[in-house]
Amino acid sequence: MSTPVTLRGRLTRDPELRFSASGKPVTKFAVVTSRRVKDQQSGEWSDADTTFWDCVAFSELAQNIADSLEKGTAVVVTGNASQEEWETKDGQKRRSMKVVAEDVAPSLRFASAKIARASRTGPATSSAPAGAGPWANDRPPF
């Protein structure tokens, strides 16, 4: 069973791009999330509830992540989280959380980014002008 999640954190390592047997891009990356808390007595800030999330993305998203992001980048990730369980060679049970990413973006809270539309490899199917966006041919609902 999976649960929809939104993560806001930093990449712990550079994304790893690989290709499936059928040639589809697959990128694995990890995000660390934590909550900043202030000690009321000392006034010092510290991290609390630190969690490491293993993430995976497929197809064009996987390629764009590998081309755009690097270790330390602040990101926002939406996707579905599920828990994986396995047993080590010595019989110990282990668990980890994995997120299958549906959307990944750099956080613009402390940075800026210039957006460049990714090139697509298939034939164009839209009659809208280039750069008009995926909803250019949609009619308003009113």
JOCOR-V371761 format. One record per helix or strand of 2 or more residues. SS is the DSSP state (alpha for helix, beta for strand). FROM is the first residue (numbers start at 1). LEN is the number of residues. If there is no record, write none. Layout:
BEGIN
SS:FROM:LEN
SS:FROM:LEN
END
This chain:
BEGIN
beta:3:9
beta:16:4
beta:25:14
beta:45:14
alpha:59:10
beta:74:14
beta:93:14
END
